[in-house]
């Protein structure tokens, strides 16, 4: 599961860079940043829940 999340983070980061680099695709950069932050939050929430369920 962590591998999928890391891959998604890389894809969102690439979309954000491309979107901000190309002036006509600014919307793509905004969406990439939003998805990157959302995926990062999801990863930390899942990791915290896994730690609590393991008793650590």
C-alpha positions as CSV (number, residue, x, y, z in Angstrom):
1,X,0.0,0.0,0.0
2,X,2.9,2.4,0.8
3,X,4.3,1.8,-2.7
4,X,1.1,2.8,-4.3
5,X,0.9,6.0,-2.2
6,X,4.5,6.9,-3.1
7,X,3.8,6.4,-6.8
8,X,0.8,8.6,-6.5
9,X,2.8,11.3,-4.8
10,X,5.4,11.2,-7.6
11,X,2.7,11.4,-10.3
12,X,1.0,14.3,-8.6
13,X,4.3,16.1,-8.2
14,X,5.1,15.7,-11.9
15,X,1.6,17.0,-12.8
16,X,2.1,20.0,-10.6
17,X,5.5,20.8,-12.1
18,X,4.2,20.4,-15.7
19,X,1.2,22.5,-14.9
20,X,3.1,25.4,-13.4
21,X,5.8,25.2,-16.1
22,X,3.3,25.5,-19.0
23,X,1.3,28.7,-18.7
24,X,-1.8,27.3,-20.3
25,X,-1.9,24.4,-18.0
26,X,-1.9,26.3,-14.7
27,X,-5.1,24.4,-13.7
28,X,-3.1,21.2,-13.9
29,X,-0.6,22.5,-11.5
30,X,-3.3,23.5,-9.0
31,X,-4.9,20.1,-9.3
32,X,-1.6,18.3,-8.9
33,X,-0.8,20.3,-5.7
34,X,-4.2,19.5,-4.3
35,X,-4.0,15.8,-5.0
36,X,-0.4,15.7,-3.7
37,X,-1.4,17.2,-0.4
38,X,-4.5,15.0,-0.2
39,X,-2.5,11.8,-0.8
40,X,0.1,12.9,1.7
41,X,-2.6,13.5,4.4
42,X,-4.2,10.1,3.6
43,X,-0.8,8.4,4.0
44,X,-0.2,9.9,7.4
45,X,-3.7,9.1,8.6
46,X,-3.4,5.5,7.5
47,X,0.0,5.2,9.1
48,X,-1.2,6.6,12.4
49,X,-4.2,4.3,12.4
50,X,-1.9,1.3,11.7
51,X,0.3,2.3,14.6
52,X,-2.6,2.6,17.0
53,X,-4.0,-0.8,16.0
54,X,-0.7,-2.5,16.5
55,X,-0.4,-1.0,20.0
56,X,2.8,0.9,19.3
